[in-house]
Amino acid sequence: MFNFRYPSRGTVVFAAVLFCLFSTSVFAQKAAEWRPIPPADLQAAKPTIEADADAEALLWETRIDDSDDDKLTRKNYVRIKIFTERGREKFAKIDIQFVKGSAKIKDIAARVIKPDGTITELADKDIFEREVVRASGVKVRAKSFAVPNIEPGVIVEYQYRESYEDSSFIGGRFYLQKDVPVRDLVYYYKPYDGKAPKTQMFNTTGQGFVKDEHGYYRLSRTNVPAFKEERYMPPDDMVKPYVALQDVGYLTASVDGGGYAALKFDRSDPAKYWGAVASSKLRMLAVWQDAADDVKQFAESLTAGAANDNEKLQRLYDYCQKLKNISYDESITDDQLKTILKQRSKDLIKAGAGASATSGQITTLFAAMAIASKFDTRVAYSSRRDEVFFEPKMTNSSLISFAGAAINVGGDFRIFNPGNKFAQFGQIPWYRENSLALVINAKGNGWLQLGASSNDKNLTKRTAKLKLAEDGTLEGTVAIELYGQEALTYRLNNYDDEPSKWEENLRDSIHKRMSNAEISNVSIENFNDISKPVIQRYTIKVPNYAQKTGKRMFFQPGIFEYGTAPVFASATRQYDVAFTFPWSSKDEVELAFPSTYAIDNGEAPGGADAGEISKDTIKIELDPAGSKLKYSRDFYFGNGANLVFNVSAYSALKELWDMIQKSDTAILSIKQK
């Protein structure tokens, strides 16, 4: 077995320095150095790259210094011309996104220059921190500032410097497209060894790095059109043009019995490369195995009397999830964390079910008890489908991350990670489903295709009991239950918010569809009880929900789809379509209408049927005597084999979703007696 000793710097470094993630620390500005602006740019009234662009970046420059042994620095300089009111709105606030603790941001500066040369500079006090939500739905923090005196015709300039300790940009990416047209997009890169960087291009062609001054290499593009996101498109790395840094590296490792060995990370040979990566990660398995002897007796007591292997693992898993997972507790101080990190698996057992532990410690305890219980247990690293559609030929270790313990249950390996506080037994997040996992043990390694949950497991069950008044007002009570990946995703996206924020988000989601809806009595149930569905309850009142015309009232019985926009509005599309996971919905709506009215047209819409891919079935049961109806909708979409669709199939896919929406938003009418 290898026992690894990592050097302070090596040519193989996990690419944790994500291209667009920054730090929480902002220091006071020093005097910024601004570059002269050509008079023609100040006076420009129209964009040059895209005629209808609302704004255009005149310069977008990033200078990366990777030459230092102990740190990585990046200097960013951006100059943007605003042309329209929409451009003003888009850049009225600048967000610098970050992951806490990843780096330090220094020397933030910004200014606005009017066509007459008048300049307004950003004040230090105007920089603040906030939460933002990316297009993918992922929440991140951002250092933000409102751009002073921004209006059409001005130029906005801002710059900042990032500093990353003990990091390297090897494996990093240089993205060659922004969400705004760019006249000059420039990267400068200064490598550690001074040699020309080895790179690979993705989704693009053209000139790579060329030697520049002072040890830097230059990568540039001119007149770059804006990157335009599309709903349900593949991950950025599958569609955005970028250049990735590569190399052949080595990792020094000590060998049992003395001496050293070097693992060669040869990116030109995928089999050898991933073999070396697997060997470098054996250390985690060794930790699990070392802890197994300490927890054997306790594991035996937990599993005594279990009917089968599955029940044994369930007991071990449930016990581990009862520990207090401080990885989901932002109130833990650094000193508390240092104390908790000193604990070993046997210490957690001694402390009992109320012990505090990190996600990693919880998963280690579970894996150690599984090994002690004679389960074939291995380490699993998998790709994430929200980041890339991974293939082993992509020789970059940053594309896989720890997924959990791979355990042989009845001849099949399954992934378990009780360190994920909200994952049920045997459940993994959607972005790891249907992905490849590198399964590692001392005897050999291999790739495992992870399965996908079925659409019936990822259910949203929605019920409503409503009453329609004679003036067209609709009111009543609603309950929404989330199961499977729907529940797991909701919990992971919201655990770090207060319940009041959950309620606010629910109200906002309703108001996006029904702006005049009055929402009250909101509650969120079972958030921390993963054995139950998340349940959202509220009371709703919607004035003028039904439209009155003469003696008739027209209304949409499918209230949960009211106000929804078409899934695919555009007639054409540039990128493939990629859905996250298979899902289903079951809607039950009881609606009472005034006794002075009778059903005029109560036929159910036709629905849509695409076989294994999707089906939308709607039923309407009428009770004329009781002046009420029951509306039922049963919908599903996708399975493991039908989540990604080639752009050539877009027309048919759009037609299907148009049929679904037409069915879901169908109108009924009632008439005065």
Buried (B, 14 or more C-beta within 10 A) or exposed (E): EBEBEEEEEBBBBBBBBBBEBBBBBBEEBEEBEBEEBEEEBBEBEEBEBEEEBBBBBBBBBBBBBBBBEEBBBBBBBBBBBBBBEEBBEBBBBBBBBBBEEBBBBBBBBBBBBBBEEEEBBBEEEEBEEEEEEEEEEEEBBBBBBEBBEBEBBBBBBBBBBBBBEEBBBBBBBBBBBBEBBBBBBBBBBBBBEEEEBBBBBBBEEEEBBEEBEEEBBBBBBEEBEBBEEBEBBBBBBBBBBBBBBBBBBBBEBEEEEEEEEEBBBBBEBBEBBBBBBBBBBBBBBBBBBBBBEBBBEBBEEBBEEBEEBBEBBBBBBEBBBBBBBBBBBEEBEEEEBEEBEEBBBBBBBEBEEEBBBBBBBBBBBBBBBBBBBEBEBBBBBBBBBBBBBBEBEBBBBBBBEBBBBBBBBEEEBBBBBBBBBBBBBBBBBBBBBBBBBBBBBEEEBBEBEBEBBBBEBBBBBBBBEBBBBBEBBBBBEBBBBBBBBBBBBBBBBBBEEEEEEBBEBBBEEBBEBBEEBBBEEBEBEBBEEBEEBBBBBBEBBBEEBBEBEEEBBBBBBBBBBBBEEBBBEEEEBEBBBBBBBBBBBBBBBBBBBBEEBBBBEBEBBEBBEBEEBBBBBBEBEBEEEEBBBBBBBBBBBBBBEBBBBEBEEBEEBBEBBBBBBBBBBBEBBBBBE
